């Protein structure tokens, strides 16, 4: 009960006594609501403080893990924040750097003047890859590639700059390592391409060896015959020059069969010349295939290249692949006949490999003109290409062959050559009724303009 000294004024006391129980309950409820609101605000504030601390810890951990140096400064160039990389670079603690001028970080007066000029002219736009020397922990100037970005407040007013950088020596070492890795990759790629080229060349050489065997054997047999004929003619001429009688010479002529030799020699010589010319043509074909990087923009007859590729592959094929062609007369395209022969040999060889298990392996090659392009289809009677392999067929190193049987580069190289010739190569399966009956490759090339 209040004393007289602290008693409520008479009017106030009279008003309080006049309040009913309901009014007091309402007041208490309002106080509870205000208290609950205060508790909710306090909980929300604590949650925001926790989120802020977590965000702050995240930022600090990011700054600490950065290998690049980082400096945050105000509009006047005073350092506000540095990361661990910066303290390690300068050899100074965070407390020693914060509050000092940014330009004190540069190695000499010339660098400070250049930095002041650059920041003054590019302050609002920022700087990128600006190389300036900073003073290192040992006091020497270290070239650093700097990037500067302006820092703005929530009202869009510039309040400072954020500067990041990396010592140029590290960049050069990283570039050197990257260049070495690139060179190694190029060497590996060249070796793999060479390996695939050698595989294609091996198939060609196998066909060439088989093809050369006939004319060379024919020429060799004719040369042996001509050698025997030369010995007989030499013996007859020696007798003729020794002055023997006519009867004796006639008998010797009949014994050595001189007349038969003279009648046989023109056909032997013609046959030898034909065999040599055939050998020359085979060698020219081999030379054209090996010189795949020459004459890339020369017109050539695609039909002849297709027939040549079929001829070489079937000569060396392990199975009796039957190739049926339906080709129009003379289809002229522009490019490298040697490179295109490699493409066609790969496609024919793939068909030979795909049909190896078939009792009657078969490949159909057809061509037709479609406006200003030629479309060549290769259809085999093998098992076809699994649907899951179709999207990866032309990817480097993708192969369905056993280990040691293929590099996975044949179709990738083929696809690249076709693209360089302005063409396209599409793979799929031939659908016969409701069943798939073999794979189909469709080669499209632009026709030569007359």
C-alpha positions in Angstrom: 0.0 0.0 0.0 1.6 3.3 -1.0 2.7 5.7 1.7 1.5 9.3 1.8 4.7 10.5 0.3 4.2 8.3 -2.9 0.4 8.2 -3.0 -1.3 8.5 -6.4 -3.0 11.7 -7.2 -6.6 11.8 -6.1 -8.1 11.9 -9.5 -5.9 9.0 -10.8 -6.6 6.9 -7.8 -10.3 7.5 -8.2 -10.0 6.4 -11.9 -8.1 3.2 -11.1 -10.6 2.2 -8.5 -13.4 2.8 -11.0 -11.8 0.3 -13.5 -13.6 -3.1 -13.6 -12.1 -6.6 -13.6 -12.7 -6.9 -17.4 -10.5 -3.9 -18.1 -7.7 -5.3 -16.0 -7.9 -8.6 -17.9 -7.7 -6.8 -21.2 -4.7 -4.8 -20.1 -2.9 -8.0 -18.9 -3.7 -9.7 -22.3 -2.3 -6.7 -24.2 0.9 -6.9 -22.1 1.1 -10.6 -22.8 0.8 -10.0 -26.6 3.5 -7.3 -26.4 5.7 -9.7 -24.4 5.2 -12.5 -27.0 6.0 -10.1 -29.8 9.2 -9.1 -28.0 10.1 -12.7 -27.6 9.5 -13.4 -31.4 11.5 -10.4 -32.3 14.3 -11.6 -30.1 14.2 -15.1 -31.6 14.2 -13.6 -35.1 17.1 -11.3 -34.2 19.1 -14.2 -32.8 18.5 -16.3 -36.0 19.6 -13.4 -38.1 22.7 -12.9 -36.0 23.5 -16.6 -36.3 23.0 -16.4 -40.1 25.1 -13.3 -40.2 27.9 -15.0 -38.2 27.7 -18.1 -40.5 27.8 -15.8 -43.6 30.8 -14.0 -42.1 32.6 -17.2 -41.3 31.9 -18.4 -44.9 33.4 -15.2 -46.3 36.4 -15.4 -44.0 37.0 -19.1 -44.9 36.8 -18.1 -48.6 39.2 -15.3 -48.2 41.6 -17.5 -46.2 41.5 -20.3 -48.9 42.2 -17.9 -51.8 45.6 -18.3 -53.4 45.4 -14.9 -55.1 46.1 -11.9 -53.0 43.1 -9.7 -52.1 42.9 -6.2 -50.8 39.8 -4.2 -50.0 40.2 -0.4 -49.6 38.1 2.7 -49.1 37.7 5.6 -51.5 40.8 7.3 -50.1 42.9 4.2 -50.7 43.0 3.1 -47.1 43.3 -0.7 -46.6 40.3 -2.2 -44.9 40.5 -5.9 -45.5 43.4 -8.3 -46.6 43.4 -12.1 -46.9 46.0 -14.6 -45.8 47.7 -14.7 -49.2 48.4 -11.0 -48.9 49.9 -11.2 -45.5 52.1 -14.1 -46.6 53.1 -12.1 -49.7 54.1 -9.0 -47.8 55.4 -10.7 -44.7 53.3 -8.4 -42.5 50.4 -9.2 -40.2 46.8 -8.2 -40.9 47.0 -5.5 -38.2 50.0 -3.9 -39.8 48.3 -3.6 -43.1 44.8 -2.5 -42.2 44.6 1.3 -42.1 47.8 1.9 -44.2 47.6 3.5 -47.7 47.2 1.1 -50.6 50.0 2.7 -52.5 52.5 1.7 -49.8 52.2 -1.8 -51.1 53.9 -1.0 -54.4 57.6 -1.5 -54.8 58.9 2.0 -55.8 57.8 5.5 -56.6 57.5 4.7 -60.3 55.0 1.8 -59.6 53.1 4.0 -57.2 52.8 6.8 -59.8 51.6 4.3 -62.4 49.1 2.8 -60.1 47.7 6.2 -59.1 47.4 7.2 -62.7 45.6 3.9 -63.7 43.3 4.0 -60.7 42.4 7.6 -61.4 41.6 7.0 -65.1 39.9 3.6 -64.7 38.5 3.8 -61.2 34.8 3.5 -62.1 35.4 0.9 -64.8 38.0 -1.2 -63.1 41.3 -2.7 -64.2 42.0 -6.1 -65.7 45.4 -7.8 -66.0 47.5 -4.8 -65.1 51.1 -5.8 -64.2 52.7 -3.8 -61.5 55.5 -4.6 -59.0 54.5 -5.0 -55.3 57.0 -5.1 -52.4 57.5 -8.7 -51.4 58.3 -10.1 -47.9 62.0 -9.8 -48.7 61.7 -6.2 -49.8 62.2 -6.9 -53.5 59.7 -5.9 -56.2 57.6 -8.8 -57.4 55.6 -8.4 -60.7 51.9 -9.0 -60.0 49.0 -9.2 -62.4 46.3 -7.1 -60.7 42.6 -6.8 -61.3 40.7 -3.9 -59.7 36.9 -3.8 -59.3 35.0 -0.8 -57.9 32.9 -1.4 -54.7 29.5 0.2 -54.2 27.1 0.6 -51.3 23.4 -0.2 -51.3 22.7 3.3 -52.8 25.0 2.8 -55.7 27.7 5.1 -54.5 31.3 4.0 -54.9 32.9 3.4 -51.5 36.1 1.8 -52.4 37.8 -0.9 -54.5 38.5 -4.6 -54.4 41.9 -5.6 -55.7 43.0 -9.1 -56.5 46.2 -10.3 -58.0 48.6 -13.1 -58.7 52.4 -13.0 -59.0 53.4 -13.2 -62.6 55.9 -15.9 -61.9 53.1 -18.2 -60.8 51.2 -17.4 -63.9 54.2 -18.1 -66.1 54.8 -21.4 -64.3 51.1 -22.3 -64.7 51.3 -21.3 -68.4 54.4 -23.3 -68.9 52.8 -26.4 -67.3 49.7 -25.9 -69.4 51.8 -25.6 -72.5 53.7 -28.7 -71.7 50.5 -30.6 -71.1 49.1 -29.3 -74.4 52.3 -30.3 -76.2 52.0 -33.8 -74.7 48.4 -34.0 -75.7 49.3 -33.0 -79.3 52.1 -35.6 -79.4 49.7 -38.3 -78.1 47.1 -37.2 -80.6 49.6 -37.4 -83.5 50.7 -40.8 -82.4 47.2 -42.1 -82.2 46.3 -40.6 -85.6 49.5 -42.1 -87.0 48.6 -45.5 -85.5 45.2 -45.3 -87.1 46.7 -44.3 -90.4 49.1 -47.2 -90.2 46.2 -49.5 -89.6 44.5 -48.2 -92.7 47.8 -48.3 -94.6 48.3 -51.9 -93.4 44.9 -52.9 -94.9 45.9 -51.2 -98.1 49.3 -52.8 -98.2 47.8 -56.2 -97.7 45.6 -55.6 -100.8 48.5 -54.1 -102.7 50.7 -57.1 -102.0 48.1 -59.4 -103.2 47.5 -57.3 -106.3 51.2 -56.8 -107.1 51.8 -60.5 -107.0 50.1 -61.2 -110.3 51.8 -58.6 -112.6 55.2 -59.1 -110.9 55.0 -62.9 -111.3 53.9 -62.4 -114.9 56.8 -60.0 -115.6 59.2 -62.3 -113.8 58.1 -65.3 -115.9 58.4 -63.3 -119.1 61.9 -62.1 -118.2 63.1 -65.6 -117.6 61.7 -66.7 -121.0 63.3 -63.7 -122.7 66.6 -64.6 -121.0 66.4 -68.1 -122.4 65.5 -66.8 -125.8 68.5 -64.4 -125.6 70.9 -67.2 -125.0 69.6 -69.2 -128.0 69.8 -66.1 -130.2 73.3 -65.4 -129.0 74.3 -69.0 -129.9 72.7 -68.8 -133.3 74.3 -65.4 -134.1 77.7 -66.7 -133.0 77.4 -69.6 -135.5 76.2 -67.2 -138.1 79.2 -65.0 -137.7 81.6 -67.9 -137.6 80.9 -68.6 -141.3 79.2 -72.0 -141.0 77.4 -73.4 -144.0 73.8 -72.8 -144.9 72.7 -76.4 -144.1 74.4 -76.3 -140.7 72.8 -73.0 -139.9 69.4 -74.3 -141.0 69.7 -77.3 -138.7 70.9 -75.1 -135.8 68.0 -72.7 -136.4 65.5 -75.6 -136.2 67.3 -77.0 -133.2 67.2 -73.7 -131.3 63.6 -72.9 -132.5 64.6 -69.5 -133.6 61.5 -69.0 -135.7 59.3 -69.8 -132.7 61.3 -67.4 -130.6 60.9 -64.6 -133.1 57.2 -65.2 -133.2 56.8 -65.4 -129.4 58.9 -62.3 -128.5 56.4 -59.6 -129.4 53.7 -61.1 -127.2 56.3 -61.6 -124.4 57.4 -57.9 -124.7 53.8 -56.7 -124.8 52.9 -58.8 -121.8 55.9 -57.5 -119.8 55.0 -53.9 -120.7 51.4 -54.5 -119.6 52.6 -56.0 -116.3 54.9 -53.1 -115.6 52.2 -50.6 -116.4 49.8 -52.4 -114.1 52.5 -52.3 -111.4 53.0 -48.6 -112.0 49.2 -48.0 -111.6 49.1 -49.9 -108.3 52.1 -47.9 -107.0 50.4 -44.6 -108.1 47.3 -45.6 -106.2 49.4 -46.3 -103.1 51.2 -43.0 -103.5 47.9 -41.1 -103.9 46.6 -42.7 -100.7 49.8 -42.0 -98.7 49.8 -38.3 -99.8 46.6 -37.6 -97.9 47.5 -33.9 -97.2 48.3 -32.9 -100.7 46.1 -31.7 -103.5 43.2 -31.1 -101.1 41.3 -28.9 -103.5 41.6 -31.0 -106.7 38.6 -32.4 -108.6 38.4 -36.2 -108.8 36.0 -39.0 -109.8 34.4 -40.4 -106.7 33.3 -43.5 -108.5 36.9 -44.5 -109.3 37.9 -43.9 -105.7 35.0 -46.0 -104.4 35.9 -48.9 -106.8 39.6 -48.6 -105.8 38.8 -48.7 -102.1 36.5 -51.8 -102.6 39.2 -53.5 -104.6 41.9 -53.0 -102.0 39.8 -54.0 -99.0 38.2 -57.1 -100.6 41.7 -58.3 -101.7 42.9 -58.2 -98.1 39.6 -59.2 -96.4 39.6 -62.4 -94.4 36.0 -63.3 -95.4 34.6 -63.5 -98.9 32.8 -60.2 -98.7 30.6 -59.7 -101.7 30.3 -56.1 -102.7 27.5 -55.0 -105.1 27.7 -51.5 -106.5 25.1 -49.3 -108.2 27.1 -46.3 -109.2 26.3 -43.7 -111.9 29.0 -42.7 -114.4 31.5 -40.2 -113.2 30.7 -38.3 -110.0 33.1 -35.5 -109.7 33.8 -33.9 -106.3 36.5 -31.6 -105.0 39.0 -32.4 -102.3 41.8 -34.9 -101.6 41.3 -38.2 -103.4 43.8 -39.8 -100.9 41.8 -38.7 -97.9 38.5 -39.7 -99.4 40.0 -43.1 -100.3 40.9 -43.5 -96.6 37.3 -42.7 -95.7 35.8 -45.2 -98.1 38.3 -47.9 -97.1 37.3 -47.4 -93.5 33.6 -47.7 -94.3 34.1 -50.9 -96.5 36.4 -52.4 -93.8 33.8 -51.7 -91.1 31.3 -53.6 -93.2 33.7 -56.5 -93.7 34.2 -56.6 -89.9 30.5 -56.4 -89.1 29.6 -59.2 -91.5 32.5 -61.5 -90.5 30.1 -63.9 -88.8 27.5 -64.0 -91.6 27.5 -67.1 -93.9 27.2 -64.9 -96.9 28.7 -61.5 -96.1 27.3 -58.8 -98.4 27.8 -55.0 -98.8 25.7 -52.9 -101.1 27.0 -49.5 -102.3 24.7 -47.2 -104.2 25.0 -43.5 -105.1 22.7 -40.9 -106.5 22.7 -37.2 -107.1 20.5 -35.0 -104.9 20.5 -31.5 -106.3 24.1 -30.2 -105.9 25.3 -33.1 -103.8 26.0 -36.8 -104.1 24.6 -39.3 -101.6 26.5 -42.6 -101.2 24.9 -45.4 -99.1 26.8 -48.4 -97.6 24.4 -51.2 -96.5 25.7 -54.4 -95.0 23.8 -57.6 -93.9 25.5 -57.7 -90.5 23.7 -57.6 -87.1 23.3 -53.8 -87.2 24.4 -51.2 -84.7 22.9 -51.3 -81.1 20.8 -48.3 -80.4 22.8 -47.3 -77.4 26.0 -47.1 -79.5 24.6 -44.9 -82.3 25.1 -41.6 -80.5 28.7 -42.4 -79.7 29.7 -44.0 -83.0 31.9 -41.1 -84.2 33.4 -40.2 -80.8 37.2 -40.6 -80.5 38.3 -43.8 -78.8 34.8 -45.3 -78.9 34.9 -48.9 -80.2 32.9 -52.1 -79.8 35.8 -54.2 -81.0 37.9 -56.3 -78.5 41.0 -54.9 -77.0 43.8 -54.8 -79.5 41.5 -55.0 -82.5 40.8 -51.3 -82.9 41.8 -47.9 -81.6 38.3 -46.3 -81.8 39.7 -43.6 -84.1 38.7 -44.9 -87.5 35.2 -43.5 -87.7 36.2 -40.4 -85.8 38.9 -39.6 -88.3 36.6 -40.5 -91.1 33.9 -38.1 -89.8 36.5 -35.3 -89.5 37.7 -35.8 -93.1 34.2 -35.8 -94.4 33.4 -32.6 -92.5 36.6 -30.9 -94.0 35.2 -31.8 -97.4 32.0 -30.0 -96.7 30.1 -33.2 -96.4 28.2 -35.3 -93.7 28.3 -38.9 -92.5 25.3 -40.5 -90.8 25.0 -44.0 -89.4 21.9 -46.0 -88.8 20.2 -49.4 -89.3 18.4 -50.7 -92.3 14.8 -51.6 -91.5 13.4 -54.3 -93.7 9.7 -54.7 -92.7 9.6 -55.1 -88.9 13.2 -56.4 -88.6 16.5 -54.6 -88.8 18.8 -56.1 -91.3 22.2 -54.6 -91.1 23.9 -51.2 -90.7 23.8 -48.3 -93.1 26.2 -45.4 -93.5 25.1 -42.5 -95.7 27.9 -40.3 -97.0 26.9 -36.9 -98.5 29.4 -34.7 -100.4 29.0 -31.5 -102.5 29.4 -32.1 -106.3 32.2 -30.2 -108.1 31.0 -27.1 -110.0 31.6 -27.3 -113.7 
